[in-house]
Amino acid sequence: MRKFRIAVIGLFLLSLVGFIVFNIVDRVTSDHTAPTITSESDTISVTLKPEENEEDSEEGAEEDAESSGRDDADLYQGLTAEDDRDGDLTDSIRVSSMSNFTEPGKREITYAVFDSSNNGATLTRTLEYTDYTSPQIQLSAPLRYTLSELSDVSLTENMSVVDCLDGDITSQIRAAYNDAVYVQQAGDYPITVQVSNSAGDTCTVGLTVTVTDTGDENESEKYYPLLSQYIVYTEVGGSVDYTSLITGFERNGTEYLFGSGDDNFMPGSRDDVKISGNVNFDQAGSYTVDYQFTTRDGVTATTKLAVVVG
């Protein structure tokens, strides 16, 4: 029995010594020290659009419609990484995450690097886009439909968005409206359209859908003012030249444009279009401006313009 106890104690002491030796060797031979990432500054400034020369400007304009032009290598400027065993790990630094905007054009960017022993390090700094612009929904045609057209039409079909960060995000436009209302009767109905880019910057526009009645005897006699665009954007404190947006008139699907040789068929001039709307350029928001034209027979047609201040 005594011999058995001595054997157990010996085995225990042997295991303890082995454990101590293993830990000493592990500490001496293994790498438990994380690398370090350093940055020349707490903020990095990046230009989204590459500089163009005159020869490349035409080709670049086409490319801008498809994608934004940022060289991701710019995101790593001023960064270095060092490890006590692996040495220079600068080329191994990767972007770990980017936050939504903390303020317009600024976001937090986090980098990570790992050494050969899988010890990791991170660093976060501010990323500032020097030429950032918020996404803007463009509308190339008025939101005007007959009751019979509404069942087959997409209210966003004439809208587009090219974002400086994400390129073409037209497919991400979302419309909020009560579709049950539009199939009941002619009239003007509100709709809200919205789109966001990958940085969480959201463009929201309040629009008006005009539903016409094909049974209206006067509808075929209406001359709707045509505009170069149906959503305009301006900063708080800015202004809009409403008259300059008028390009002509439309009647029964036929367009009559100023300066195109249609002057003999024009029902009136730009000055004959009555423009009205309560836009507060000192208050951010989405507003509606009416363009009304009345023929000599007293038939009035109205086109809607959305003005986004902010």
Sine and cosine of phi, psi and omega as CSV:
sin_phi,cos_phi,sin_psi,cos_psi,sin_omega,cos_omega
0.00,0.00,-0.65,0.76,0.01,-1.00
-0.91,0.42,-0.65,0.76,0.02,-1.00
-0.89,0.46,-0.59,0.80,0.01,-1.00
-0.90,0.43,-0.67,0.74,0.02,-1.00
-0.90,0.43,-0.66,0.76,0.02,-1.00
-0.89,0.45,-0.62,0.79,0.01,-1.00
-0.91,0.41,-0.66,0.75,0.02,-1.00
-0.90,0.44,-0.71,0.70,0.00,-1.00
-0.89,0.45,-0.65,0.76,0.01,-1.00
-0.90,0.44,-0.68,0.74,0.02,-1.00
-0.89,0.45,-0.63,0.78,0.02,-1.00
-0.90,0.43,-0.72,0.69,-0.01,-1.00
-0.89,0.45,-0.63,0.78,0.03,-1.00
-0.89,0.45,-0.68,0.73,0.02,-1.00
-0.90,0.43,-0.64,0.77,0.00,-1.00
-0.90,0.44,-0.70,0.72,0.03,-1.00
-0.88,0.47,-0.68,0.74,0.02,-1.00
-0.88,0.48,-0.65,0.76,0.01,-1.00
-0.90,0.45,-0.70,0.71,-0.01,-1.00
-0.90,0.44,-0.69,0.72,0.01,-1.00
-0.89,0.46,-0.68,0.74,0.00,-1.00
-0.86,0.50,-0.71,0.70,-0.02,-1.00
-0.91,0.41,-0.62,0.79,0.04,-1.00
-0.90,0.44,-0.71,0.71,0.00,-1.00
-0.90,0.43,-0.66,0.76,-0.02,-1.00
-0.89,0.45,-0.65,0.76,-0.01,-1.00
-0.93,0.36,-0.56,0.83,-0.03,-1.00
-0.97,0.24,-0.66,0.75,-0.13,-0.99
-0.99,-0.11,-0.46,0.89,-0.06,-1.00
-1.00,0.03,0.40,-0.91,-0.01,-1.00
-0.98,-0.21,0.92,-0.40,0.03,-1.00
-0.90,-0.44,0.15,0.99,-0.04,-1.00
-0.99,-0.14,0.82,-0.57,-0.02,-1.00
-0.97,0.26,0.51,-0.86,0.10,-1.00
-0.93,0.36,0.11,-0.99,0.03,-1.00
-0.81,-0.58,0.64,-0.77,0.10,-1.00
-0.94,-0.35,0.73,-0.68,0.06,-1.00
-0.81,-0.58,0.49,-0.87,0.01,-1.00
-0.79,-0.61,0.59,-0.80,0.01,-1.00
-0.92,0.39,-0.42,0.91,0.01,-1.00
-0.47,-0.88,0.25,-0.97,0.01,-1.00
-0.99,0.14,-0.21,0.98,-0.03,-1.00
-0.76,-0.65,0.68,-0.73,0.08,-1.00
-0.89,-0.47,0.71,-0.70,0.02,-1.00
-0.96,-0.28,0.78,-0.63,-0.05,-1.00
-0.79,-0.62,0.68,-0.73,0.09,-1.00
-1.00,-0.08,0.78,-0.63,-0.06,-1.00
-0.97,0.25,-0.67,0.75,-0.05,-1.00
-0.99,-0.17,0.81,-0.59,0.02,-1.00
-0.93,0.37,0.48,-0.88,0.04,-1.00
-0.91,0.41,0.60,-0.80,-0.02,-1.00
-0.85,-0.52,0.57,-0.82,0.20,-0.98
-1.00,-0.10,0.11,-0.99,-0.10,-1.00
-0.89,0.46,-0.56,0.83,-0.03,-1.00
-0.93,0.36,-0.51,0.86,-0.06,-1.00
-1.00,-0.05,-0.12,0.99,-0.14,-0.99
-0.90,0.44,-0.64,0.76,-0.02,-1.00
-0.93,0.37,-0.69,0.72,0.02,-1.00
-0.92,0.39,-0.61,0.79,-0.01,-1.00
-0.91,0.41,-0.56,0.83,0.01,-1.00
-0.89,0.45,-0.61,0.80,0.03,-1.00
-0.93,0.36,-0.64,0.77,-0.01,-1.00
-0.92,0.38,-0.55,0.84,-0.01,-1.00
-0.88,0.48,-0.47,0.88,-0.01,-1.00
-0.96,0.29,-0.29,0.96,-0.05,-1.00
-0.97,-0.22,-0.59,0.80,-0.04,-1.00
-0.37,-0.93,0.32,-0.95,0.07,-1.00
-0.99,0.13,0.42,-0.91,-0.12,-0.99
-0.92,-0.39,0.95,0.32,0.04,-1.00
-0.94,-0.35,0.74,-0.67,0.11,-0.99
-0.99,0.12,0.91,-0.42,-0.06,-1.00
-0.89,0.45,-0.33,0.94,0.05,-1.00
-0.88,0.47,-0.45,0.89,0.03,-1.00
-0.89,0.46,-0.42,0.91,-0.03,-1.00
-0.93,0.37,-0.30,0.95,-0.09,-1.00
-0.97,-0.22,0.06,1.00,-0.05,-1.00
-0.88,0.47,0.67,-0.75,0.04,-1.00
0.99,0.17,0.13,0.99,-0.02,-1.00
-0.97,-0.24,0.61,-0.79,0.15,-0.99
-0.65,-0.76,0.45,-0.89,0.04,-1.00
-0.68,-0.73,0.71,-0.71,-0.01,-1.00
-0.75,-0.66,0.55,-0.83,0.06,-1.00
-0.75,-0.67,0.61,-0.79,-0.08,-1.00
-0.91,0.41,-0.34,0.94,0.01,-1.00
-0.92,-0.39,-0.65,0.76,-0.07,-1.00
-1.00,0.05,-0.20,0.98,0.02,-1.00
0.98,0.19,-0.68,-0.73,-0.08,-1.00
-0.96,0.27,0.88,-0.48,0.02,-1.00
-0.90,-0.43,0.34,0.94,-0.07,-1.00
-0.82,0.57,-0.66,0.75,-0.03,-1.00
-0.94,0.33,-0.18,0.98,-0.01,-1.00
-0.99,-0.10,-0.04,1.00,0.02,-1.00
-0.92,0.38,0.70,-0.72,0.04,-1.00
-0.75,-0.66,0.46,-0.89,0.09,-1.00
-0.96,0.28,0.84,-0.54,-0.01,-1.00
-1.00,0.04,-0.67,0.74,-0.01,-1.00
-0.27,-0.96,0.36,-0.93,0.12,-0.99
-0.73,-0.69,0.74,-0.68,-0.03,-1.00
-0.99,0.17,0.19,-0.98,0.24,-0.97
-0.92,0.40,0.16,-0.99,-0.03,-1.00
-0.89,0.45,0.74,-0.68,0.13,-0.99
-1.00,0.09,-0.44,0.90,0.16,-0.99
-0.37,-0.93,0.27,-0.96,-0.10,-1.00
-0.78,0.63,0.85,-0.53,0.05,-1.00
0.99,0.15,0.04,1.00,-0.01,-1.00
-0.80,-0.60,0.66,-0.75,0.04,-1.00
-0.51,-0.86,0.26,-0.96,0.04,-1.00
-1.00,-0.06,0.72,-0.69,0.02,-1.00
-0.86,-0.51,0.75,-0.66,-0.04,-1.00
-0.91,-0.41,0.73,-0.68,0.01,-1.00
-0.94,-0.35,0.40,-0.92,0.05,-1.00
-0.64,-0.77,0.50,-0.87,0.08,-1.00
-0.55,-0.84,0.54,-0.84,0.00,-1.00
-0.76,-0.64,0.58,-0.81,0.08,-1.00
-1.00,-0.03,-0.07,-1.00,-0.09,-1.00
-0.93,0.36,-0.26,0.97,0.05,-1.00
-0.99,-0.14,0.18,0.98,0.04,-1.00
0.93,0.38,0.40,0.92,0.17,-0.98
-0.99,0.14,0.74,-0.67,-0.11,-0.99
-0.91,-0.42,0.38,-0.93,0.08,-1.00
-0.62,-0.79,0.50,-0.87,0.03,-1.00
-0.75,-0.66,0.36,-0.93,0.08,-1.00
-0.52,-0.85,0.67,-0.74,0.01,-1.00
-0.86,-0.51,0.72,-0.70,0.09,-1.00
-0.61,-0.79,0.12,-0.99,-0.04,-1.00
-1.00,0.01,0.75,-0.66,0.07,-1.00
-0.96,-0.27,0.84,-0.55,-0.02,-1.00
-0.87,-0.50,0.83,-0.56,0.07,-1.00
-1.00,0.00,0.88,-0.47,-0.12,-0.99
-0.96,0.29,-0.39,0.92,-0.06,-1.00
-0.83,-0.55,0.51,0.86,-0.05,-1.00
-0.94,0.33,0.65,-0.76,0.15,-0.99
-0.74,-0.67,0.63,-0.77,-0.01,-1.00
-0.92,0.38,0.47,-0.88,0.05,-1.00
-0.90,0.44,0.60,-0.80,0.00,-1.00
-0.74,-0.67,0.81,-0.58,0.05,-1.00
-0.98,0.22,0.78,-0.62,0.05,-1.00
-0.96,-0.28,0.59,-0.81,0.01,-1.00
-0.79,-0.62,0.88,-0.47,-0.12,-0.99
-0.99,-0.10,-0.12,0.99,-0.01,-1.00
-0.53,-0.85,0.46,-0.89,-0.01,-1.00
-0.93,0.37,0.48,-0.88,0.05,-1.00
-1.00,0.06,0.96,0.26,-0.04,-1.00
-0.76,-0.65,0.84,-0.54,-0.07,-1.00
-0.62,-0.79,0.39,-0.92,0.14,-0.99
-1.00,0.10,0.29,-0.96,0.02,-1.00
-0.84,0.55,-0.61,0.79,-0.05,-1.00
-0.96,0.28,-0.41,0.91,-0.03,-1.00
-0.98,0.20,-0.43,0.90,-0.17,-0.99
-0.88,0.48,-0.51,0.86,-0.05,-1.00
-0.95,0.32,-0.35,0.94,-0.08,-1.00
-0.92,-0.40,0.01,1.00,-0.13,-0.99
-0.97,-0.25,0.52,-0.86,0.17,-0.99
-0.98,-0.21,0.83,-0.56,-0.07,-1.00
-0.92,0.39,-0.23,0.97,0.02,-1.00
-0.98,-0.22,0.18,0.98,-0.12,-0.99
-0.90,0.44,-0.48,0.88,-0.01,-1.00
-0.97,-0.23,0.32,0.95,0.02,-1.00
-0.97,-0.26,0.45,-0.89,0.03,-1.00
-0.46,-0.89,0.42,-0.91,0.08,-1.00
-0.57,-0.82,0.83,-0.55,0.16,-0.99
-0.91,-0.43,0.92,-0.40,-0.09,-1.00
-0.99,-0.13,0.62,-0.79,-0.04,-1.00
-0.94,0.35,-0.33,0.94,0.05,-1.00
-1.00,-0.02,-0.75,0.67,-0.20,-0.98
-0.94,-0.34,0.00,1.00,-0.05,-1.00
0.97,0.24,-0.62,-0.79,-0.06,-1.00
-0.97,0.24,0.92,-0.38,0.02,-1.00
-0.88,-0.48,0.46,0.89,-0.01,-1.00
-0.82,0.57,-0.63,0.78,-0.06,-1.00
-0.91,0.41,-0.24,0.97,-0.03,-1.00
-1.00,-0.07,0.03,1.00,0.05,-1.00
-0.92,0.39,0.74,-0.68,0.03,-1.00
-0.86,-0.51,0.63,-0.78,0.00,-1.00
-0.90,-0.44,0.70,-0.72,0.03,-1.00
-0.89,-0.46,0.85,-0.52,-0.01,-1.00
-0.27,-0.96,0.25,-0.97,0.06,-1.00
-1.00,-0.09,1.00,-0.07,-0.11,-0.99
-0.92,0.40,-0.30,0.95,0.01,-1.00
-0.93,0.36,-0.44,0.90,-0.04,-1.00
-0.94,0.34,-0.64,0.77,-0.18,-0.98
-0.93,0.36,-0.32,0.95,-0.04,-1.00
-1.00,-0.09,0.09,1.00,-0.07,-1.00
-1.00,-0.07,-0.74,0.67,-0.06,-1.00
-0.33,-0.94,0.29,-0.96,0.02,-1.00
-0.93,0.36,0.44,-0.90,0.01,-1.00
0.45,-0.89,-0.09,-1.00,0.04,-1.00
-0.96,-0.27,0.75,-0.66,-0.06,-1.00
-0.74,-0.68,0.64,-0.77,-0.04,-1.00
-0.97,0.23,0.50,-0.87,0.08,-1.00
-0.55,-0.84,0.57,-0.82,0.06,-1.00
-0.88,-0.48,0.79,-0.61,0.06,-1.00
-0.91,-0.41,0.53,-0.85,-0.11,-0.99
-0.51,-0.86,0.56,-0.83,0.09,-1.00
-0.51,-0.86,0.55,-0.83,0.02,-1.00
-0.76,-0.65,0.56,-0.83,0.10,-1.00
-1.00,-0.09,-0.05,-1.00,-0.10,-0.99
-0.94,0.35,-0.23,0.97,0.03,-1.00
-1.00,-0.09,0.10,1.00,0.04,-1.00
0.99,0.14,0.18,0.98,0.03,-1.00
-0.99,0.14,0.84,-0.55,-0.14,-0.99
-0.91,-0.41,0.70,-0.71,0.13,-0.99
-0.95,-0.30,0.83,-0.55,0.01,-1.00
-0.82,-0.57,0.78,-0.63,-0.03,-1.00
-0.76,-0.65,0.76,-0.65,0.13,-0.99
-1.00,-0.01,0.82,-0.57,-0.05,-1.00
-0.83,-0.56,0.15,-0.99,0.04,-1.00
-0.83,-0.56,0.80,-0.60,0.10,-0.99
-0.99,-0.10,0.83,-0.56,0.04,-1.00
-0.98,-0.18,0.86,-0.51,0.01,-1.00
-0.96,-0.29,0.84,-0.54,-0.03,-1.00
-0.97,-0.25,0.37,-0.93,-0.02,-1.00
-0.97,-0.26,0.88,-0.48,0.00,-1.00
-0.90,0.44,-0.29,0.96,0.03,-1.00
-1.00,0.08,-0.06,1.00,0.01,-1.00
-0.96,0.27,0.89,-0.46,-0.05,-1.00
-0.89,0.45,-0.48,0.88,-0.05,-1.00
-0.99,0.12,-0.24,0.97,-0.10,-1.00
-0.86,0.51,-0.62,0.78,-0.02,-1.00
-0.95,0.32,-0.22,0.98,-0.02,-1.00
-0.98,-0.20,0.02,1.00,-0.06,-1.00
-0.99,0.12,0.68,-0.74,0.12,-0.99
-0.94,-0.34,0.97,-0.24,-0.02,-1.00
-0.99,0.11,0.76,-0.65,0.10,-1.00
-0.88,0.48,0.71,-0.71,0.08,-1.00
-0.99,-0.13,0.61,-0.79,-0.01,-1.00
-0.85,-0.52,0.43,-0.90,0.04,-1.00
-0.95,0.33,-0.43,0.90,0.09,-1.00
-0.41,-0.91,0.42,-0.91,-0.12,-0.99
-0.91,-0.42,0.04,1.00,0.21,-0.98
-0.69,-0.72,0.79,-0.61,0.08,-1.00
-0.84,-0.55,0.49,-0.87,-0.04,-1.00
-0.85,-0.53,0.63,-0.78,0.06,-1.00
-0.51,-0.86,0.42,-0.91,0.03,-1.00
-0.98,0.22,0.31,-0.95,0.12,-0.99
-0.87,0.50,0.76,-0.65,-0.07,-1.00
1.00,0.02,0.00,1.00,-0.01,-1.00
-1.00,0.06,-0.32,-0.95,-0.01,-1.00
-0.40,-0.92,0.22,-0.98,0.02,-1.00
-0.71,-0.70,0.73,-0.68,0.10,-1.00
-1.00,0.03,1.00,-0.02,-0.12,-0.99
-0.90,0.44,-0.66,0.75,-0.08,-1.00
-0.89,0.46,-0.60,0.80,-0.05,-1.00
-0.91,0.41,-0.29,0.96,-0.01,-1.00
-0.98,0.19,-0.28,0.96,-0.04,-1.00
-0.97,0.25,0.83,-0.56,-0.03,-1.00
-0.93,-0.37,-0.20,0.98,-0.01,-1.00
0.35,-0.94,-0.49,-0.87,-0.02,-1.00
-0.68,-0.73,0.38,-0.92,0.06,-1.00
-0.76,-0.65,0.75,-0.66,0.02,-1.00
-0.67,-0.75,0.86,-0.51,0.03,-1.00
0.81,0.59,0.61,0.79,0.04,-1.00
1.00,0.05,-0.10,1.00,0.02,-1.00
-0.99,-0.17,0.76,-0.65,-0.02,-1.00
-0.98,-0.17,0.67,-0.74,0.07,-1.00
-0.87,-0.50,0.94,-0.34,-0.15,-0.99
-0.96,-0.27,0.65,-0.76,0.07,-1.00
-0.90,0.44,0.70,-0.71,0.06,-1.00
0.98,0.22,0.22,0.98,-0.03,-1.00
-0.93,-0.37,0.21,0.98,-0.03,-1.00
1.00,0.01,0.10,1.00,0.00,-1.00
-1.00,-0.09,0.21,0.98,-0.12,-0.99
-0.85,0.53,-0.56,0.83,-0.02,-1.00
-0.93,0.36,-0.31,0.95,-0.02,-1.00
-0.97,-0.24,-0.01,1.00,-0.03,-1.00
-0.94,0.35,0.74,-0.67,0.05,-1.00
-0.97,0.22,-0.25,0.97,-0.03,-1.00
-0.03,-1.00,-0.12,-0.99,-0.01,-1.00
-0.94,-0.34,0.01,-1.00,0.07,-1.00
-0.87,0.49,-0.58,0.81,-0.03,-1.00
-0.93,0.38,-0.29,0.96,-0.01,-1.00
-1.00,0.10,-0.12,0.99,0.01,-1.00
-1.00,0.02,0.83,-0.55,0.03,-1.00
-1.00,0.06,0.83,-0.56,-0.04,-1.00
-0.93,-0.36,0.80,-0.60,-0.02,-1.00
-0.58,-0.81,0.53,-0.85,0.02,-1.00
0.21,-0.98,0.53,-0.85,-0.03,-1.00
-0.97,-0.26,0.99,0.12,-0.02,-1.00
-0.98,-0.19,0.83,-0.56,0.05,-1.00
-0.99,-0.15,0.99,-0.16,-0.05,-1.00
-0.96,0.29,-0.09,1.00,0.06,-1.00
-0.99,-0.11,0.00,1.00,-0.05,-1.00
-0.75,-0.66,0.85,-0.52,0.03,-1.00
-0.87,0.49,0.65,-0.76,0.00,-1.00
0.30,-0.96,-0.02,-1.00,0.01,-1.00
-0.92,-0.40,0.80,-0.60,-0.11,-0.99
-0.80,-0.61,0.30,-0.95,0.00,-1.00
-0.87,-0.50,0.72,-0.70,0.06,-1.00
-0.87,-0.48,0.73,-0.69,0.00,-1.00
-0.99,-0.15,0.71,-0.70,0.15,-0.99
-0.93,-0.36,0.92,-0.38,-0.06,-1.00
-0.90,-0.43,0.73,-0.69,0.10,-0.99
-0.79,-0.62,0.77,-0.64,0.00,-1.00
-0.90,-0.43,0.80,-0.60,0.01,-1.00
-0.97,0.25,0.14,-0.99,0.03,-1.00
-0.90,0.44,-0.37,0.93,0.03,-1.00
-1.00,0.05,0.05,1.00,0.06,-1.00
0.99,0.11,0.29,0.96,0.03,-1.00
-1.00,-0.05,0.83,-0.55,-0.09,-1.00
-0.95,-0.32,0.70,-0.72,0.07,-1.00
-0.83,-0.56,0.62,-0.79,-0.06,-1.00
-0.81,-0.58,0.74,-0.67,0.10,-0.99
-0.92,-0.40,0.64,-0.77,-0.06,-1.00
-0.98,-0.21,0.69,-0.72,0.13,-0.99
-0.87,-0.49,0.73,-0.68,0.08,-1.00
-0.99,-0.11,0.76,-0.65,0.03,-1.00
-0.90,-0.44,0.87,-0.50,0.00,-1.00
-0.96,-0.28,0.88,-0.48,0.01,-1.00
-0.96,-0.28,0.80,-0.60,0.01,-1.00
0.39,-0.92,0.00,0.00,0.00,0.00
